[in-house]
């Protein structure tokens, strides 16, 4: 709790943005030799871009994961247009910011910049009103189920099985590993995981678009028949809508095809839903336009009777996805859990395989631990 007095709702429109701060921090991964791999990529760090919007003595925090270029875009395009604007309606500012990004490029880096600012504006409004963000949003739920996610392709067998078994020991009933970088190695990896966790937990896989259509169909059947895999994420590139539809139509009935983490604007999600290319849609609140964007996508998923799953950023998703009617679960991603715990206070604890927003903290309840964050700074200068 901040201890500040909440602004009366009637006075909220008098609150104007008086400052926007942008910071970025690059945190090395803890994978073997300092790197992690999935089906198509290798990386050695995670960069988080923090945006703070100030008004009436309060500060709202938003963030995204991406290149430091996102921070520069917020500074150059979005921060100047927010100064002096009232904070009563984040969606109105979201619409204006989207138009302002048109020539800079709204999808991709633009959408990530917009997402961080929009989340900060929602957090600011909730803090000004003295409300937890989940109470400000049109919430359907008071908690979000999670699935453990990591299992990188360069993990040695003991770390792979140890990580997934540890999630099961924390009462997480579903776990995911990366696959398809070297497909011939996957049977041994999946067998080791099944032996470590038993038959009870649901097993998810993520190919990160590494496979061709026919190859993906072959592995879809093997994954399901031999290891009871229930979820195959991005078996082909998420840009291959025809391939995703083929997999959705011809994969085993109890194996769900998922994608959506690289969808940035509403039309990207419409393309995945009309006609359906997925059994479960994914959205990332730090990429899809923030909370305002997520609310639009939640409506699309509800109208099409397709569940929506949160991609990563679990500390933010815990509040935001409570407002998703057809909520499935949130990805409890190893890298993001680690970064959020390292840099932030107020991350929601894992209880019974779910994250529950704290009703006693205003906004999303997250605050930066600056002394811990500073060693990782790659952009900006801390302004108290």
Secondary structure by P-SEA (a helix, b strand, c coil): ccccccccccccccccccbbbbbbbbbbbcccccccccccccccbbbbbbbbbbcccbbbbbbbbccaaaaaaaaccccccccccccccaaaaaaaaaaaaccccccaaaaaaaaaaaaaaaaaaaaaacccccccccccccbbbbbbbcccccccaaaaaaaaaaaaaacccbbbbbccccccaaaaaaaaaaaaccccbbbbbbccccccaaaaaaaaaaaaaacccccccccccccaaaaaaaaaacccccbbbbbccccccaaaaaaacccccccbbbbbccccccaaaaaaaaaaaaaacbbbbbcccccccccccccccccccccccaaaaaaaaaccccccccccccccccccccccccccccccccccccbbbbcc
